[in-house]
Amino acid sequence: MPSTLLVGADEVIPNSMLPHDFGASASGEIGRYWYGTTDAFSGVPAFPGGIKLPDYTTWNVGLAITYKAVRLDLRYYDTNLSKANCNVLTADQTATFGGPTAVTPINPSGLVSNWCSAAFVAKLAFVTVAGLR
């Protein structure tokens, strides 16, 4: 059974430091994932006891700016998961051969995936509050 540990922090920037109708906060999060070992692969003699899946850490850090009801979140995401292990966990159909160093006991094909690479994401949202009567 997978295990997860997530820790996050969020710091609101005081309104006195911002123009009228603006708000801002800085936040970050770090997580650690442990997936354990899969069940045995039926009919695959290379993995009679299953596969020990890779453990990894992921994190993000960002700044959110709000103007009235519009919120812009600018965030950087990254992980220590290798491209080869990313392919093991995602089964990326667009994976490519990563060379001899990507061939491992749990990734015998040597395929690598960019799906777990670092990314900068900008998200625009409209923040509303619905009141109940």
C-alpha positions as CSV (number, residue, x, y, z in Angstrom):
1,M,0.0,0.0,0.0
2,P,1.4,3.4,-0.9
3,S,2.5,5.8,1.8
4,T,2.6,9.6,1.5
5,L,4.0,12.4,3.6
6,L,3.0,16.0,2.6
7,V,4.1,19.2,4.4
8,G,3.1,22.6,3.3
9,A,3.4,26.2,4.3
10,D,1.5,29.4,3.2
11,E,2.4,32.9,4.2
12,V,0.0,35.8,3.5
13,I,1.7,39.0,2.6
14,P,0.3,41.8,4.7
15,N,-2.2,44.1,2.9
16,S,-0.3,47.2,4.2
17,M,2.6,46.2,1.8
18,L,0.3,46.0,-1.2
19,P,-1.8,48.4,-3.4
20,H,-5.5,48.7,-2.7
21,D,-7.6,45.7,-3.7
22,F,-4.6,43.4,-4.0
23,G,-3.7,40.4,-2.0
24,A,-0.7,38.1,-2.2
25,S,0.7,34.9,-0.6
26,A,3.7,32.8,-0.9
27,S,3.5,29.0,-0.4
28,G,5.4,25.8,-0.8
29,E,4.9,22.1,-0.3
30,I,7.1,19.0,-0.1
31,G,6.0,15.5,-0.4
32,R,7.6,12.0,-0.1
33,Y,6.0,9.0,-1.7
34,W,6.7,5.3,-1.0
35,Y,4.9,2.8,-3.2
36,G,6.5,-0.5,-2.0
37,T,6.5,-3.6,-4.2
38,T,4.0,-4.7,-6.8
39,D,2.4,-8.1,-6.8
40,A,4.1,-10.9,-8.8
41,F,3.7,-10.6,-12.5
42,S,1.8,-13.6,-13.8
43,G,3.7,-15.3,-16.6
44,V,6.8,-13.0,-16.4
45,P,9.7,-15.0,-15.0
46,A,11.9,-11.9,-14.8
47,F,9.7,-10.5,-11.9
48,P,8.6,-13.5,-9.8
49,G,8.4,-11.4,-6.6
50,G,7.0,-8.3,-8.2
51,I,8.9,-5.0,-8.7
52,K,10.1,-2.6,-6.0
53,L,8.7,0.7,-7.2
54,P,10.9,3.8,-6.8
55,D,10.4,6.2,-3.8
56,Y,10.6,9.9,-4.6
57,T,10.3,13.4,-3.3
58,T,8.3,16.2,-5.0
59,W,8.0,19.9,-4.2
60,N,6.5,23.1,-5.3
61,V,6.9,26.8,-4.4
62,G,4.8,29.7,-5.6
63,L,3.4,33.1,-5.4
64,A,-0.3,33.9,-5.7
65,I,-1.5,37.5,-6.4
66,T,-5.1,38.4,-6.1
67,Y,-6.8,41.5,-7.5
68,K,-10.5,41.7,-6.4
69,A,-11.9,38.3,-7.7
70,V,-9.0,37.4,-10.1
71,R,-6.1,35.2,-8.8
72,L,-2.9,34.5,-10.6
73,D,-0.8,31.7,-9.2
74,L,2.8,31.4,-10.4
75,R,4.4,28.1,-9.3
76,Y,7.5,26.0,-9.8
77,Y,7.2,22.2,-9.5
78,D,10.0,19.6,-9.4
79,T,10.9,16.1,-8.2
80,N,14.0,14.0,-7.7
81,L,12.4,11.2,-9.8
82,S,14.7,10.2,-12.6
83,K,13.3,10.1,-16.2
84,A,13.7,6.3,-16.3
85,N,11.8,5.9,-13.0
86,C,9.2,8.4,-14.2
87,N,8.6,6.0,-17.1
88,V,8.2,3.0,-14.7
89,L,5.5,4.9,-12.7
90,T,3.6,6.5,-15.6
91,A,4.0,4.0,-18.5
92,D,4.3,7.1,-20.7
93,Q,3.3,6.1,-24.3
94,T,5.5,8.9,-25.7
95,A,8.6,7.7,-23.8
96,T,11.9,7.4,-25.8
97,F,15.0,5.4,-25.4
98,G,17.3,7.0,-22.9
99,G,20.5,5.1,-23.6
100,P,22.3,2.4,-21.7
101,T,22.2,4.3,-18.4
102,A,18.4,4.2,-18.4
103,V,18.3,0.4,-18.5
104,T,17.7,-0.8,-14.9
105,P,16.3,-4.0,-13.4
106,I,12.9,-2.2,-13.1
107,N,13.2,-0.4,-16.5
108,P,14.7,-3.1,-18.8
109,S,13.5,-1.2,-21.9
110,G,15.6,1.8,-21.1
111,L,12.7,4.2,-21.9
112,V,12.6,7.6,-20.3
113,S,9.7,10.0,-19.8
114,N,9.6,13.8,-19.5
115,W,6.3,13.8,-17.7
116,C,7.9,14.2,-14.3
117,S,10.3,17.0,-15.3
118,A,10.5,20.4,-13.6
119,A,7.8,22.8,-14.7
120,F,6.7,26.4,-14.2
121,V,2.9,26.8,-14.2
122,A,0.8,29.9,-14.3
123,K,-2.8,29.5,-13.3
124,L,-5.5,32.2,-13.7
125,A,-8.6,31.7,-11.6
126,F,-11.7,33.7,-10.6
127,V,-12.3,33.5,-6.9
128,T,-16.0,33.8,-5.8
129,V,-17.8,33.2,-2.6
130,A,-21.3,31.9,-2.8
131,G,-23.5,32.9,0.1
132,L,-26.2,30.6,1.5
133,R,-29.5,32.0,2.9
